[in-house]
Amino acid sequence: MSNNRLRFKCPRCGAKLSAPPRAAGKRVRCPACPARVVVPYPIGDDGPEPADAAVRTVRPAWFVGGAGAVLVVGLVLALAVGRKKAPEQPPPAGSVETVSTPVPAPAVEKPPLPTPADAAARAEVEAQWEAVKGLDRGQGAGKLLDGIEADLRSARSTYDAGRYTRARPAFEAVQQKCRQLRELEDLRERARAARGKADEARQEAERAAAATDANALWSEGQQQAQAAARDFEAGLFPAALSNWERASRTHAAAARHAEGVRLVAAARTKYQNELNGCDPKQLETDDPTGWGKVAPAVASAARAADEGRHTDAAEGYRDAIELLKAARRRAALPRLQYWAFIAGFTGCSVATLKEPGQAPAPALVTVLRTAYARLEMKTAPLDRLERERNLSQKEAEQLLIAGELVDPLERAHGKEVSGAFTVGIIFARLWMFMEAQELKLGPDDRFRAQLGIQLVISAAKGAQFPREVIASFEKARGVLDGAWRKETVRECNKILRAANAQLLKEETAVPLFRKQLALSKPEPEPKAKGAAAVAGTWSARGKDAVIELKIDPNGRCTWMVGKPTGGGRVEGTIGVSEVVEDGTGFRLVVMGKRVQLAPGADKKTLELSGDGLRAVLEKE
């Protein structure tokens, strides 16, 4: 047994130990833990035998005799010395000192290595701890971090002691707390983001003066934001998130409300300014129907504002403004039509009678200036007319009755006013032409007279002229359908003078225009069908007149009547509301009158007939 070591385990920590056989029965300190362990005897050995037996079985023969005497003496001396010296300290743990010769320290085996699962559990929890240990310690997070760190230290100690089975549940508990802290941090970040949005909404509401114009909503939003701040500092992040989101919505609503209040105020002010520029009593007299629509619109807008429907209220005031403008326009339209007719009629008369070197009649220029002022037209042409006496008739026409004057009138006052200007020009030409026929009747002038009066009728209808005036024009046209002689011309002129007398006087013309306005209804935009069939430019040239008709594929018809020399041009645009192939040609419904268009056999000519008008047009 002297060459074989005794092997045993520590009863406390289970560490495997070994010692020489002669250390059996002695106490040694376990190298793995503080326990003191008794070295067991070998299997089958019950302990030390009696002294005589030991001598008989263990001691060799050389021990007997002199050597034995020496040993006895040595023992006696040792005992004597032992009485004088203090007992020695027990040997340190891991060594055996109970025999006469030094016993080597027992060899301790290393604890087992952790399994991959044990190592993975520790690595995962260490990674999670690294991710959370630097988090903001405010709002109660510091206390949670301290608790997690303490639990992690305990789990590490257990792991390092080799007790992996006990360490894994400890690591899992730490890991769960790290996940919970991470989730709590996510809530805190969401609450912070909600706080940022709530601050932006509050600033927007502040810029919109919500504290003044939406005080109730502003105060509610402030209370919600304050509650959110308290919840956040207490670590109640879900409640803080909810309150900041509510505060954001409330402040946004306050901003919208304040903006709506300002929007309504601005719209109401615009309406009031528009109303201040007119006479309500006069509007009620001149256009009772239009004025009657304004008050309900204003009442509806005010009601919407009281109910907090600011967009509807602002839109209601805008509608009221448009209705008021329409009422003012309709009230002013008859007078504008009258002055437009005067401007066209007088301008054409001045231009036609212009002689180089002579100044226009001052009375006519005064009338023109008044008309231009009422129509808000530029007076530069009149200034030049008075300044430059050597203007030719053509140059005067270009100044006073050119087509460039029509478009600005229509943009400013509508097609009824620009149409009245055109009617004035055509009627002045017809007037002067028919007056000349009384002095010298031209045999070939009948067509020109019929064409002129037909153009006056069409233009007057387009400009919503009084029915009484149009009836006079139609009566004059009927007279011209009879025999072409001076008596016929005189009768026609008598009718035209009566109509002219009505139109040239404001006190008679304006009531007629107003009466017609009350009777008239807006005409729908003309719709063309098959206009492309007669699209193109058609013209007819006579001895005294030229007529030109342009039809585009969309159904717009532009006409021009003038002199063969190029002067005295009158232009206009009408809507072609119907173009229908009927086997013999095409029909144009122009201003409610049907005009027949019959193409020639070669498709290069077009015969225009209807309403007393006859012309053969050639395609250009």
HUWONOR-V658736 format. One record per residue. RES is the residue in three letters. PHI is phi in radians with two decimals (NA if undefined). Layout:
[[RES:PHI] [RES:PHI]]
This chain:
[[MET:NA] [SER:-1.23] [ASN:-1.67] [ASN:-1.87] [ARG:-1.63] [LEU:-1.43] [ARG:-2.03] [PHE:-2.77] [LYS:-2.07] [CYS:-1.26] [PRO:-1.21] [ARG:-1.63] [CYS:-1.86] [GLY:1.44] [ALA:-1.15] [LYS:-1.45] [LEU:-2.19] [SER:-2.56] [ALA:-2.70] [PRO:-1.21] [PRO:-1.02] [ARG:-1.28] [ALA:-1.53] [ALA:-1.04] [GLY:1.52] [LYS:-1.70] [ARG:-1.65] [VAL:-2.27] [ARG:-1.60] [CYS:-1.20] [PRO:-1.17] [ALA:-1.62] [CYS:-2.66] [PRO:-1.27] [ALA:-1.20] [ARG:-1.79] [VAL:-2.09] [VAL:-1.50] [VAL:-1.23] [PRO:-1.28] [TYR:-1.37] [PRO:-1.11] [ILE:-1.12] [GLY:1.58] [ASP:-1.88] [ASP:-1.65] [GLY:2.09] [PRO:-1.28] [GLU:-1.46] [PRO:-1.04] [ALA:-1.11] [ASP:-1.16] [ALA:-1.17] [ALA:-1.09] [VAL:-1.16] [ARG:-1.19] [THR:-1.70] [VAL:-1.84] [ARG:-1.23] [PRO:-1.41] [ALA:-1.17] [TRP:-1.20] [PHE:-1.28] [VAL:-1.39] [GLY:1.72] [GLY:-1.07] [ALA:-1.09] [GLY:-1.15] [ALA:-1.14] [VAL:-1.07] [LEU:-1.11] [VAL:-1.13] [VAL:-1.09] [GLY:-1.09] [LEU:-1.14] [VAL:-1.11] [LEU:-1.11] [ALA:-1.11] [LEU:-1.14] [ALA:-1.12] [VAL:-1.14] [GLY:-1.10] [ARG:-1.25] [LYS:-1.55] [LYS:-1.74] [ALA:-1.21] [PRO:-1.07] [GLU:-1.21] [GLN:-1.25] [PRO:-1.07] [PRO:-1.12] [PRO:-1.14] [ALA:-1.05] [GLY:1.60] [SER:-2.15] [VAL:-2.08] [GLU:-2.07] [THR:-1.45] [VAL:-1.84] [SER:-1.18] [THR:-1.89] [PRO:-1.00] [VAL:-1.86] [PRO:-1.06] [ALA:-1.14] [PRO:-1.11] [ALA:-1.36] [VAL:-1.81] [GLU:-1.33] [LYS:-1.20] [PRO:-1.16] [PRO:-1.19] [LEU:-1.32] [PRO:-1.23] [THR:-1.34] [PRO:-0.97] [ALA:-1.16] [ASP:-1.12] [ALA:-1.11] [ALA:-1.14] [ALA:-1.10] [ARG:-1.20] [ALA:-1.09] [GLU:-1.17] [VAL:-1.20] [GLU:-1.11] [ALA:-1.13] [GLN:-1.16] [TRP:-1.15] [GLU:-1.05] [ALA:-1.29] [VAL:-1.92] [LYS:-1.20] [GLY:-1.65] [LEU:-1.15] [ASP:-1.00] [ARG:-1.52] [GLY:-1.31] [GLN:0.97] [GLY:1.48] [ALA:-1.24] [GLY:-1.08] [LYS:-1.12] [LEU:-1.14] [LEU:-1.11] [ASP:-1.08] [GLY:-1.12] [ILE:-1.12] [GLU:-1.12] [ALA:-1.12] [ASP:-1.11] [LEU:-1.19] [ARG:-1.09] [SER:-1.11] [ALA:-1.18] [ARG:-1.10] [SER:-1.05] [THR:-1.09] [TYR:-1.16] [ASP:-1.15] [ALA:-1.39] [GLY:1.49] [ARG:-1.61] [TYR:-1.20] [THR:-1.11] [ARG:-1.41] [ALA:-1.29] [ARG:-1.07] [PRO:-1.06] [ALA:-1.15] [PHE:-1.12] [GLU:-1.11] [ALA:-1.14] [VAL:-1.12] [GLN:-1.06] [GLN:-1.09] [LYS:-1.17] [CYS:-1.12] [ARG:-1.10] [GLN:-1.10] [LEU:-1.14] [ARG:-1.13] [GLU:-1.11] [LEU:-1.15] [GLU:-1.15] [ASP:-1.06] [LEU:-1.09] [ARG:-1.12] [GLU:-1.14] [ARG:-1.10] [ALA:-1.15] [ARG:-1.11] [ALA:-1.08] [ALA:-1.12] [ARG:-1.12] [GLY:-1.08] [LYS:-1.16] [ALA:-1.13] [ASP:-1.14] [GLU:-1.09] [ALA:-1.10] [ARG:-1.15] [GLN:-1.12] [GLU:-1.10] [ALA:-1.14] [GLU:-1.14] [ARG:-1.12] [ALA:-1.44] [ALA:1.04] [ALA:-1.17] [ALA:-1.07] [THR:-1.71] [ASP:-1.56] [ALA:-2.53] [ASN:-1.08] [ALA:-1.09] [LEU:-1.15] [TRP:-1.07] [SER:-1.12] [GLU:-1.10] [GLY:-1.12] [GLN:-1.10] [GLN:-1.11] [GLN:-1.14] [ALA:-1.15] [GLN:-1.14] [ALA:-1.11] [ALA:-1.10] [ALA:-1.10] [ARG:-1.12] [ASP:-1.09] [PHE:-1.14] [GLU:-1.16] [ALA:-1.45] [GLY:1.43] [LEU:-1.59] [PHE:-1.15] [PRO:-1.03] [ALA:-1.17] [ALA:-1.10] [LEU:-1.02] [SER:-1.10] [ASN:-1.20] [TRP:-1.20] [GLU:-1.12] [ARG:-1.12] [ALA:-1.10] [SER:-1.08] [ARG:-1.13] [THR:-1.17] [HIS:-1.17] [ALA:-1.11] [ALA:-1.12] [ALA:-1.12] [ALA:-1.11] [ARG:-1.09] [HIS:-1.10] [ALA:-1.12] [GLU:-1.11] [GLY:-1.11] [VAL:-1.06] [ARG:-1.16] [LEU:-1.08] [VAL:-1.13] [ALA:-1.08] [ALA:-1.15] [ALA:-1.14] [ARG:-1.13] [THR:-1.13] [LYS:-1.08] [TYR:-1.10] [GLN:-1.12] [ASN:-1.11] [GLU:-1.13] [LEU:-1.20] [ASN:-1.15] [GLY:-1.53] [CYS:-2.43] [ASP:-1.88] [PRO:-0.99] [LYS:-1.14] [GLN:-1.19] [LEU:-1.08] [GLU:-1.10] [THR:-1.37] [ASP:-1.37] [ASP:-2.49] [PRO:-1.07] [THR:-1.17] [GLY:-1.15] [TRP:-1.13] [GLY:-1.17] [LYS:-1.52] [VAL:-1.30] [ALA:-1.01] [PRO:-1.08] [ALA:-1.13] [VAL:-1.16] [ALA:-1.11] [SER:-1.13] [ALA:-1.12] [ALA:-1.12] [ARG:-1.14] [ALA:-1.12] [ALA:-1.13] [ASP:-1.12] [GLU:-1.54] [GLY:1.43] [ARG:-1.58] [HIS:-1.17] [THR:-1.08] [ASP:-1.12] [ALA:-1.15] [ALA:-1.08] [GLU:-1.12] [GLY:-1.12] [TYR:-1.17] [ARG:-1.12] [ASP:-1.08] [ALA:-1.09] [ILE:-1.09] [GLU:-1.13] [LEU:-1.12] [LEU:-1.15] [LYS:-1.08] [ALA:-1.10] [ALA:-1.12] [ARG:-1.14] [ARG:-1.15] [ARG:-1.12] [ALA:-1.19] [ALA:-1.53] [LEU:-1.02] [PRO:-0.98] [ARG:-1.22] [LEU:-1.14] [GLN:-1.06] [TYR:-1.04] [TRP:-1.19] [ALA:-1.16] [PHE:-1.08] [ILE:-1.08] [ALA:-1.09] [GLY:-1.19] [PHE:-1.15] [THR:-1.22] [GLY:-1.07] [CYS:-1.12] [SER:-1.11] [VAL:-1.12] [ALA:-1.17] [THR:-1.19] [LEU:-1.51] [LYS:-1.20] [GLU:-2.08] [PRO:-0.99] [GLY:1.57] [GLN:-1.89] [ALA:-1.43] [PRO:-1.16] [ALA:-1.05] [PRO:-0.99] [ALA:-1.10] [LEU:-1.20] [VAL:-1.13] [THR:-1.09] [VAL:-1.08] [LEU:-1.10] [ARG:-1.10] [THR:-1.11] [ALA:-1.11] [TYR:-1.09] [ALA:-1.15] [ARG:-1.15] [LEU:-1.58] [GLU:1.03] [MET:-1.61] [LYS:-1.23] [THR:-1.68] [ALA:-1.01] [PRO:-1.04] [LEU:-1.19] [ASP:-1.07] [ARG:-1.19] [LEU:-1.04] [GLU:-1.34] [ARG:-1.40] [GLU:-1.86] [ARG:-1.36] [ASN:-1.52] [LEU:-1.11] [SER:-1.42] [GLN:-1.08] [LYS:-1.13] [GLU:-1.15] [ALA:-1.16] [GLU:-1.09] [GLN:-1.10] [LEU:-1.32] [LEU:-1.81] [ILE:-2.32] [ALA:-1.21] [GLY:-1.10] [GLU:-1.13] [LEU:-1.45] [VAL:-1.31] [ASP:-1.05] [PRO:-1.05] [LEU:-1.11] [GLU:-1.17] [ARG:-1.13] [ALA:-1.41] [HIS:-2.29] [GLY:1.82] [LYS:-1.24] [GLU:-1.13] [VAL:-1.30] [SER:-1.11] [GLY:-1.15] [ALA:-1.13] [PHE:-1.08] [THR:-1.14] [VAL:-1.03] [GLY:-1.04] [ILE:-1.15] [ILE:-1.11] [PHE:-1.14] [ALA:-1.10] [ARG:-1.12] [LEU:-1.09] [TRP:-1.01] [MET:-1.18] [PHE:-1.18] [MET:-1.21] [GLU:-1.11] [ALA:-1.19] [GLN:-1.20] [GLU:-1.18] [LEU:-1.47] [LYS:-2.53] [LEU:-1.45] [GLY:-1.54] [PRO:-1.12] [ASP:-1.75] [ASP:-1.60] [ARG:-1.09] [PHE:-1.04] [ARG:-1.14] [ALA:-1.13] [GLN:-1.12] [LEU:-1.11] [GLY:-1.09] [ILE:-1.23] [GLN:-1.18] [LEU:-1.12] [VAL:-1.08] [ILE:-1.09] [SER:-1.10] [ALA:-1.15] [ALA:-1.13] [LYS:-1.14] [GLY:-1.14] [ALA:-1.62] [GLN:0.98] [PHE:-1.27] [PRO:-1.00] [ARG:-1.10] [GLU:-1.10] [VAL:-1.22] [ILE:-1.10] [ALA:-1.08] [SER:-1.14] [PHE:-1.10] [GLU:-1.15] [LYS:-1.13] [ALA:-1.13] [ARG:-1.12] [GLY:-1.08] [VAL:-1.11] [LEU:-1.21] [ASP:-1.25] [GLY:-1.40] [ALA:-1.17] [TRP:-1.58] [ARG:-2.62] [LYS:-1.08] [GLU:-1.07] [THR:-1.12] [VAL:-1.11] [ARG:-1.10] [GLU:-1.09] [CYS:-1.11] [ASN:-1.14] [LYS:-1.07] [ILE:-1.16] [LEU:-1.16] [ARG:-1.13] [ALA:-1.11] [ALA:-1.14] [ASN:-1.12] [ALA:-1.09] [GLN:-1.19] [LEU:-1.40] [LEU:-1.44] [LYS:-1.83] [GLU:-1.10] [GLU:-1.19] [THR:-1.79] [ALA:-1.25] [VAL:-1.06] [PRO:-1.04] [LEU:-1.14] [PHE:-1.12] [ARG:-1.17] [LYS:-1.10] [GLN:-1.15] [LEU:-1.09] [ALA:-1.19] [LEU:-1.50] [SER:-1.40] [LYS:-2.18] [PRO:-1.01] [GLU:-1.42] [PRO:-1.15] [GLU:-1.09] [PRO:-1.09] [LYS:-2.08] [ALA:-1.73] [LYS:-2.20] [GLY:1.25] [ALA:-1.12] [ALA:-1.08] [ALA:-1.14] [VAL:-2.08] [ALA:-1.13] [GLY:2.51] [THR:-1.94] [TRP:-2.15] [SER:-2.59] [ALA:-2.37] [ARG:-2.13] [GLY:-1.87] [LYS:-1.19] [ASP:-1.99] [ALA:-2.62] [VAL:-2.24] [ILE:-2.13] [GLU:-2.32] [LEU:-2.23] [LYS:-2.06] [ILE:-2.09] [ASP:-1.72] [PRO:-1.06] [ASN:-1.54] [GLY:1.63] [ARG:-1.73] [CYS:-2.07] [THR:-1.91] [TRP:-2.08] [MET:-2.54] [VAL:-2.22] [GLY:-2.80] [LYS:-1.52] [PRO:-1.02] [THR:-1.37] [GLY:1.80] [GLY:-1.57] [GLY:1.08] [ARG:-1.30] [VAL:-2.20] [GLU:-2.19] [GLY:-2.94] [THR:-2.25] [ILE:-2.23] [GLY:-1.65] [VAL:-1.64] [SER:-1.56] [GLU:-2.79] [VAL:-2.33] [VAL:-2.23] [GLU:-1.40] [ASP:-2.11] [GLY:1.70] [THR:-1.86] [GLY:2.80] [PHE:-2.35] [ARG:-2.07] [LEU:-1.97] [VAL:-1.63] [VAL:-1.98] [MET:0.93] [GLY:1.47] [LYS:-1.91] [ARG:-1.58] [VAL:-2.11] [GLN:-1.50] [LEU:-2.06] [ALA:-2.02] [PRO:-1.19] [GLY:-1.30] [ALA:-1.09] [ASP:-1.50] [LYS:1.12] [LYS:-1.87] [THR:-2.18] [LEU:-2.48] [GLU:-1.59] [LEU:-1.79] [SER:-2.58] [GLY:2.29] [ASP:0.94] [GLY:1.33] [LEU:-1.93] [ARG:-2.31] [ALA:-2.85] [VAL:-1.93] [LEU:-1.83] [GLU:-1.86] [LYS:-1.42] [GLU:-1.59]]
